[in-house]
């Protein structure tokens, strides 16, 4: 396909077919590596700390692993707009690879923890890049299918990452278990560097340093307080101080962004009612991940009395569906615009139904019910992946595409962090009074309510916006 024909079709960055394919598969490899890093390092965290005789730092390392990612996700989108996404992927991807290689061979606690923080920050810088690039290099009707490929890569990387990491660790190859996600990362960086011309702002670049500082302080203080509160108590002085600093820095950030020449987070995005609605849908529709990843295995183990092998295999049908379905869902969504809101409604509705059913778990509940309900979330995630981000991108001006897409990813991260704290409190309180079954059930029912709120938001607000357009 010629560049001129691509341009006529609506691609923001028209490329010859070979270059486009390089970038497309480069994005797939990046998402594969991100998912592999996330699940493999989570699997390996305990054996690594035991090897260093530092298990008392487990919670701190968990916080650091998410902190850099959360901070750099919105910043990375803006840096890509300013300096070019090719440069961003190349630099941050190589930093990520270097940190992983260092973690593979360093067994001193504080250098290891610093590398883990930097690895998360480097990942955060390019996490949104694949979602932005597939929007820029494809014509609009092809974007849902391309997003589906990214969702399949995430599912494959998540499932395969933990399996490979566990297998290599059992063989005594802990270094290789840490290092193997570097391979798809470097392949992805190389493909994007080879296929994507670097496009950046023609005018002189102004970096919003005060905005970056304010955002870093606000997120660091708030997230540290949020992670510490369930253990230390919500009224502990350190927790209250963390929230106070986070809120004060947030107000500073708003003030800074109002006057910034090149704001890190353009405040006019939040005056876009269509984009705001989808940002909330993103937050509400990602909330269930904590209940799924942590509390469904717990329910099978402690309420149903199942084995570790069974609890570890609960997401297998879901994973198979997410690998197979997104491309097909993307083709369906691209048929007509109204299919986007229908896909979002079905996605949030399926999750609400799944966790409503699980909310009445008892020792007599068949484990097959867990496989079936989590398989429903696989269908939901396939629909969500091909509809949410493309719909949000369609509300943005081209110059806001990077930071706008990054904020969608940031909403997902923030949802998981808040869900972890909120559901943890519910579980601990109900379990102490009525036992584990009551604890997991309140978690599942609360998750269903949040997902139902997302469904209502789609049907009552998002649908109206899309149909009006």
C-alpha positions in Angstrom: 0.0 0.0 0.0 1.4 3.4 -0.9 1.9 6.2 1.5 -0.6 8.3 -0.3 -3.3 5.7 -0.1 -2.6 5.1 3.5 -2.9 8.9 4.2 -6.2 9.0 2.4 -7.4 6.1 4.6 -6.9 8.2 7.7 -3.7 6.9 9.3 -2.1 9.7 11.3 1.4 8.3 10.5 1.1 6.6 7.1 3.7 4.0 6.5 4.6 1.6 3.6 3.2 -1.9 4.4 6.6 -3.4 5.4 7.4 -0.6 7.9 3.8 -0.7 9.2 4.1 -4.5 9.8 7.4 -4.0 11.6 5.9 -1.4 14.0 2.7 -3.5 14.5 4.6 -6.6 15.5 7.1 -4.5 17.5 4.1 -3.2 19.6 3.0 -6.8 20.1 6.5 -7.8 21.3 6.5 -4.8 23.7 3.2 -5.9 25.3 4.4 -9.5 25.5 7.5 -8.3 27.4 5.5 -6.0 29.7 3.1 -8.9 30.6 6.0 -11.3 31.1 7.9 -8.9 33.3 4.9 -8.3 35.5 3.9 -11.9 36.2 7.4 -13.4 36.2 8.8 -10.9 38.7 5.7 -11.3 40.9 6.3 -15.0 40.8 10.0 -14.6 41.6 9.8 -11.9 44.2 9.7 -14.4 47.2 12.5 -16.7 46.1 14.7 -13.7 45.2 14.2 -12.1 48.6 14.7 -15.4 50.4 18.0 -15.8 48.5 19.0 -12.3 49.9 17.6 -13.2 53.3 15.4 -10.1 53.1 11.8 -11.3 53.3 11.0 -8.5 55.7 11.2 -6.1 52.7 8.5 -8.0 50.6 5.8 -5.3 51.0 8.3 -2.5 50.3 9.5 -4.2 47.1 5.9 -4.7 46.0 5.2 -0.9 46.5 8.4 0.0 44.5 7.4 -2.3 41.7 4.2 -0.4 41.1 5.4 3.1 42.1 7.7 3.8 39.1 5.2 2.4 36.7 2.3 4.5 38.0 4.4 7.7 38.0 5.9 7.4 34.6 2.8 6.2 32.7 1.3 9.7 32.3 4.7 11.3 32.0 5.7 8.8 29.2 2.8 9.8 27.0 3.8 13.4 27.1 7.5 12.7 26.5 6.5 10.7 23.4 4.6 13.7 22.1 7.5 16.0 22.7 10.5 13.9 21.6 8.9 11.3 19.4 7.6 7.9 20.2 10.5 6.1 18.4 13.0 7.8 20.6 10.9 7.2 23.7 10.6 3.4 23.0 14.3 3.1 22.1 15.7 4.9 25.2 13.2 3.6 27.8 13.2 0.1 26.3 17.0 -0.1 26.5 16.9 1.2 30.1 14.4 -1.4 31.0 16.6 -4.1 29.5 19.6 -2.9 31.3 17.7 -2.9 34.7 16.5 -6.5 34.1 20.1 -7.6 33.3 21.3 -6.0 36.4 18.6 -7.6 38.5 19.6 -11.0 37.1 23.0 -10.8 38.6 22.9 -8.4 41.5 21.9 -9.9 44.9 22.6 -6.8 47.1 19.2 -5.7 48.5 19.2 -1.9 48.0 20.8 -1.9 44.5 18.3 -4.6 43.5 15.4 -2.6 44.8 16.6 0.5 43.0 16.8 -1.4 39.8 13.3 -2.7 40.3 12.0 0.8 40.8 13.8 2.0 37.6 12.6 -1.0 35.6 9.0 -0.1 36.5 9.6 3.5 35.6 11.1 2.6 32.3 8.2 0.3 31.5 5.8 3.1 32.5 7.4 5.4 30.0 6.6 3.1 27.1 3.5 1.2 28.4 1.1 3.4 26.5 3.3 3.6 23.3 1.9 0.4 21.7 -1.7 1.6 22.1 -0.8 5.0 20.7 1.2 3.6 17.8 -1.4 1.2 16.5 -3.8 4.1 16.5 -1.3 6.3 14.5 -0.2 3.8 11.9 -3.6 2.3 11.2 -6.7 3.7 9.6 -9.5 4.0 12.2 -11.5 1.0 11.1 -8.5 -1.2 11.6 -7.6 0.0 15.1 -9.9 -2.4 17.1 -8.4 -5.4 15.4 -4.9 -4.1 16.2 -5.9 -3.5 19.8 -7.1 -7.1 19.9 -3.6 -8.3 18.9 -2.2 -6.3 21.8 -4.7 -7.9 24.2 -3.8 -11.4 23.0 -0.1 -10.6 23.5 -0.8 -9.5 27.1 -2.8 -12.7 27.9 -0.1 -14.9 26.3 2.7 -13.0 28.1 0.9 -13.1 31.5 0.2 -16.8 31.4 3.5 -17.8 29.8 5.6 -15.5 31.9 4.6 -17.1 35.2 5.0 -20.6 33.8 8.4 -20.0 32.3 9.6 -18.2 35.4 8.4 -21.0 37.7 9.9 -23.7 35.4 13.4 -22.0 35.2 13.4 -21.3 39.0 12.7 -25.0 39.7 15.7 -25.9 37.5 17.8 -23.6 39.6 18.1 -21.0 36.8 16.9 -17.9 38.8 19.0 -15.5 36.6 17.4 -16.8 33.4 14.0 -16.6 35.0 14.6 -12.9 35.5 16.2 -12.3 32.2 14.0 -14.1 29.6 11.4 -11.2 29.1 14.3 -9.1 27.8 14.2 -11.1 24.5 10.8 -10.0 23.3 11.5 -6.5 24.6 14.7 -6.1 22.5 12.9 -7.6 19.5 10.1 -5.1 19.9 12.4 -2.1 20.3 14.4 -3.2 17.3 11.3 -3.6 15.1 9.9 -0.2 16.1 13.3 1.5 15.6 13.6 -0.1 12.2 10.1 0.7 11.0 9.0 4.0 12.6 10.3 7.4 11.5 10.7 9.6 14.5 8.2 12.4 14.6 8.6 15.1 17.2 7.5 18.7 17.8 9.1 21.1 15.3 9.1 24.0 17.7 11.5 24.3 20.7 10.5 21.8 23.4 9.5 23.0 26.8 9.6 20.3 29.5 7.1 20.8 32.3 9.6 20.1 35.1 7.4 21.6 38.0 4.5 19.4 36.8 6.7 16.3 36.8 7.9 17.1 40.3 4.4 17.8 41.6 3.0 14.6 40.0 5.8 12.5 41.4 5.3 13.8 44.9 1.5 13.5 44.7 1.5 9.9 43.4 4.5 8.7 45.6 2.9 10.1 48.9 -0.6 8.9 48.1 0.4 5.4 46.8 2.8 4.8 49.7 0.0 5.8 52.2 -2.6 3.7 50.3 -0.3 0.6 50.4 0.7 1.2 54.1 -2.8 1.9 55.5 -4.2 -1.6 55.5 -1.3 -2.8 57.7 -0.6 0.3 59.8 -4.2 1.6 60.1 -5.9 4.4 58.2 -5.5 6.9 61.1 -1.8 6.2 61.7 0.2 9.5 61.6 2.4 8.4 58.7 -0.6 7.4 56.7 -2.4 10.6 57.3 0.7 12.6 56.5 1.2 10.7 53.3 -2.4 11.5 52.2 -2.0 15.2 53.2 1.2 15.6 51.2 -0.4 13.8 48.2 -3.5 16.0 48.2 -1.4 19.2 48.7 0.9 18.2 45.8 -2.2 17.5 43.6 -3.4 21.0 44.1 0.0 22.3 43.3 0.0 20.2 40.2 -3.3 21.7 39.1 -2.0 25.2 39.7 1.2 24.5 37.8 -0.6 22.9 34.8 -2.9 25.9 34.4 0.1 28.1 33.6 2.5 25.7 32.0 3.6 26.4 28.4 3.6 22.7 27.6 1.5 21.1 30.4 2.3 17.5 31.4 -1.4 16.8 31.8 -3.5 19.3 29.7 -6.4 20.2 32.0 -8.7 20.8 29.0 -8.9 17.0 28.7 -11.1 17.0 31.8 -13.5 19.4 30.2 -14.1 16.7 27.5 -17.2 15.0 28.9 -17.0 12.0 26.4 -13.3 11.4 27.4 -14.1 11.8 31.1 -16.9 9.2 30.9 -14.6 6.7 29.2 -11.8 7.4 31.8 -14.2 6.5 34.6 -15.3 3.4 32.6 -11.7 2.4 32.4 -11.3 2.8 36.2 -14.5 0.8 37.0 -13.9 -1.9 34.4 -10.4 -2.7 35.7 -11.4 -3.0 39.3 -12.1 -6.7 39.2 -8.5 -7.7 38.5 -7.6 -7.7 42.2 -10.6 -9.9 43.1 -9.8 -12.3 40.3 -6.0 -12.6 40.8 -5.9 -12.8 44.6 -9.3 -13.7 46.0 -10.6 -16.4 43.6 -7.6 -18.7 44.3 -8.0 -18.0 48.0 -11.6 -19.0 47.9 -10.8 -22.3 46.1 -8.1 -23.1 48.6 -9.7 -22.1 51.9 -13.4 -22.3 51.2 -13.7 -25.1 48.7 -10.7 -27.0 50.0 -9.2 -27.3 46.5 -5.5 -28.0 45.7 -2.9 -25.4 44.8 -2.8 -26.9 41.3 -6.5 -26.3 40.8 -6.4 -22.7 42.2 -3.4 -22.0 40.0 -5.3 -23.2 36.8 -8.5 -21.1 37.3 -7.6 -18.6 34.7 -6.6 -21.1 32.0 -9.9 -21.0 30.1 -10.0 -17.2 30.4 -6.4 -16.9 29.0 -7.3 -19.1 26.0 -10.3 -16.9 25.3 -8.3 -13.7 25.5 -5.7 -15.1 23.1 -8.3 -16.2 20.6 -11.2 -13.7 20.8 -9.9 -10.1 20.6 -9.1 -10.1 16.9 -12.6 -11.4 16.1 -14.1 -8.9 18.6 -12.1 -6.2 16.9 -13.5 -7.1 13.5 -17.1 -7.0 14.9 -16.6 -3.6 16.7 -15.1 -2.0 13.5 -18.3 -2.8 11.5 -20.2 0.1 12.9 -19.6 2.8 15.6 -22.5 1.8 17.9 -20.8 -1.6 18.5 -18.2 0.2 20.7 -20.7 1.1 23.4 -22.4 -2.3 23.1 -19.0 -4.0 23.5 -18.3 -1.9 26.6 -21.8 -2.6 28.1 -21.5 -6.4 27.5 -17.9 -6.3 29.0 -18.9 -4.6 32.2 -22.1 -6.5 32.4 -20.4 -9.9 32.1 -18.0 -9.1 34.9 -20.8 -7.9 37.2 -22.7 -11.2 36.5 -19.6 -13.3 37.1 -18.8 -11.8 40.5 -22.4 -11.7 41.6 -22.5 -15.4 41.1 -19.3 -15.9 43.0 -20.6 -13.7 45.8 -22.5 -16.7 47.2 -19.5 -19.1 47.4 -19.8 -21.9 50.0 -17.9 -25.2 50.7 -20.6 -26.8 48.5 -19.8 -24.6 45.5 -18.4 -26.7 42.5 -15.0 -25.5 41.4 -16.3 -25.7 37.8 -18.3 -22.5 38.6 -15.0 -20.6 39.1 -13.7 -21.8 35.7 -16.9 -20.7 34.0 -17.2 -17.3 35.6 -13.6 -16.5 35.0 -14.1 -17.6 31.4 -16.8 -15.0 31.2 -14.3 -12.3 32.2 -12.1 -13.5 29.3 -14.9 -12.7 26.9 -15.4 -9.4 28.8 -11.7 -8.5 28.5 -11.6 -9.3 24.8 -14.5 -6.9 24.2 -13.1 -4.2 26.5 -9.6 -4.3 24.8 -10.9 -3.5 21.4 -13.5 -0.9 22.3 -12.4 1.2 25.3 -9.0 2.7 24.2 -10.1 3.3 20.6 -13.3 5.0 21.8 -11.3 7.2 24.1 -8.7 8.0 21.4 -11.5 9.0 19.0 -12.5 11.8 21.4 -8.9 13.3 21.4 -7.2 15.8 19.2 -4.1 14.4 17.6 -1.7 16.5 19.7 -3.3 15.0 22.9 -3.3 11.4 21.7 -0.2 10.5 23.7 -1.1 11.9 27.1 -4.8 11.0 26.6 -4.0 7.3 26.0 -1.5 7.3 28.8 -4.1 8.5 31.2 -6.4 5.6 30.3 -3.5 3.3 31.2 -3.0 5.2 34.4 -6.7 4.9 35.3 -6.2 1.1 35.1 -3.2 1.2 37.4 -4.9 3.5 39.9 -8.0 1.2 39.9 -5.9 -1.8 40.9 -4.1 0.1 43.7 -7.4 1.4 45.2 -9.1 -2.0 44.7 -6.2 -3.7 46.6 -6.6 -1.4 49.6 -10.4 -1.2 49.6 -11.1 -5.0 49.1 -8.3 -5.8 51.6 -10.2 -3.9 54.3 -13.5 -5.5 53.5 -12.0 -9.0 53.5 -10.1 -8.5 56.8 -13.1 -7.0 58.5 -15.6 -9.6 57.4 -13.2 -12.6 57.8 -12.5 -11.6 61.4 -16.2 -11.6 62.2 -17.6 -14.4 60.1 -14.8 -16.5 58.5 -13.1 -16.7 55.2 -16.2 -17.6 53.1 -17.9 -14.4 54.3 -14.7 -12.4 53.6 -14.3 -13.6 49.9 -18.0 -13.2 49.3 -18.1 -9.5 50.4 -15.1 -9.0 48.1 -16.9 -10.6 45.1 -20.2 -8.8 45.7 -18.4 -5.4 46.1 -16.6 -6.1 42.8 -19.9 -6.9 41.1 -21.3 -3.6 42.4 -18.4 -1.6 40.9 -18.7 -3.4 37.6 -22.4 -2.8 37.6 -21.7 0.9 38.1 -19.5 0.7 35.0 -22.3 -0.9 33.1 -24.7 1.8 34.0 -22.2 4.5 33.1 -21.8 3.0 29.6 -25.6 2.6 29.0 -26.7 5.9 30.5 -23.8 8.2 29.5 -21.3 6.7 27.0 -24.1 5.4 24.7 -25.7 8.8 24.6 -22.3 10.4 23.7 -21.5 7.9 21.0 -25.0 8.0 19.4 -25.0 11.8 19.4 -21.7 11.8 17.5 
